[in-house]
Amino acid sequence: MSENSQFRFGAATGVGSMPGGDAREAAKTVTGTFEDFPFLPELPARGPGADMIGRTAGLLVELYARVEPSGWRLGDRPGRDTKRARSWLGEDLDALEEFTQEYEGPLKVQAVGPWTLAADLELRNGEAALSDAGACRDLAASLAEGLRQHLAELRRRIPGAQLVLQLDEPSLTAVLRGQVKSASGYRTHRAVDRQVVEQTLRDLVGVHPSGPVVVHSCAPDVPFALLRRAGAAAVSFDFSLLTERDDEAIGEAVEGGTRLFTGVVPGTEGPLSDPAGSVMGVRTLWRRLGLSPGLLAEAVTVTPACGLAGASPGYARTALAHCARAARSLADNPE
C-alpha cells in the first residue's frame, strides 16, 4: 500500500465492458476519451468467451472451461471455447497496443475476481466451484498465475504504462452472505468464512506488487472494510446504491488512503444531467463525512455505475466523455 499511495490515478475512467464487437473502435474511443487513464475494453456482445466469466476463464493456467447450456463448466483440456476467449483477448490487446504507442501513465485492465469466478464457474457435477473449498483454492491459484502472465504481456506490449489491475467481484456480497444459489435453485451455498475470503483476495492482490489493485462491485453493500484489509488500493462501486450505513466505512477508507472509483454516470441509456450535477452526490457525501473538499480530486476517480455492454455505442461514447467532464467539474469546484 505504501508504494501505491504515491501512485497517480487518473481523474476518470471506465469500468470495463463496451457495446459492439469492434476492438479497434473500442480502443480508439477509450484512449481518446481518457488520455490519462485508459482501460482495456471488453466486448461481450461477440459471444461466449468475450463475456466476463469466459474471458477470465481463458486466462486460467492448467484449468480449462467450456460452455454448457447452464453456463461455463471446468473441463480437462482446452477446447474451442478457451481458444476463442484467448483469441479475442489477443485481438483486444493488439488494438489497445496500437492506440497506446509511447503512452506513459496509468492503464487499467480487468479480470473477474476469485469469488465471483467460484460462484459462476461450474464443476463437472454442475454445482458451482464455490461448493468445494479445494476447488476454490485451485481456482484462485490458477487465476493468480494467469494474471501474472497477463500483466507481464501488457508490460511487454505497453512498457510505459503503469498498470492498474481491477478485480470484478459483483458476487462477493452474495458469497459472504450465503446467497449464491445451487444448481437446482432450491437452496443456496453456505456462506464462506470472511477470513478465507479476505485471505484469498489478499493473495490475488499480491499478484501485482508493482501497482495498485482495484476491486469493483456494482452490487449493494460492498464490503469496504474487508477489501481494504485485503490490500485493495481502491474500491469501485455504483454510487447510487450507497446508503448512510456505508458512511463510516467510506470515511475510514478515504482517511486510510483508499481511493474511491465512484460510479455516478448511469450505465444504461437515459438522459444525463450536467457534469456538475452528476457529482453533486459525491460533494454531498464529502460534506456529510466532514472530509476536506481539497481531498476530493486526490481520493476520487469518476466512472460509469457499471459496464456499458448493454448501452448503444453512441450512449457509451457520451457516458465516457461525461465521466471525464464530471471529474473536471469535481476538481475545479470541490465545494
Secondary structure, DSSP 8 states (H G I E B T S, - for coil): -HHHHT----SB---SB-SSS-HHHHHHHHHHH-TTS-B--B-GGG-TTTSHHHHHHTT-SS-EEEEETTEEEEESS--HHHHHHHHHHHHHHHHHHHHTTT--EEEEEEEE-HHHHHHHSB-TTSSBGGG-HHHHHHHHHHHHHHHHHHHHHHHHHSTTEEEEEEEE-TTHHHHHHT--B-TTSSSB-----HHHHHHHHHHHHTT-TTS-EEEEE-SSS--HHHHHHTT-SEEEEEGGG--GGGHHHHHHHHHTT-EEEEEEE-SSSS----HHHHTHHHHHHHHHHT--GGGHHHHEEEEESS--TTS-HHHHHHHHHHHHHHHHHHHH---
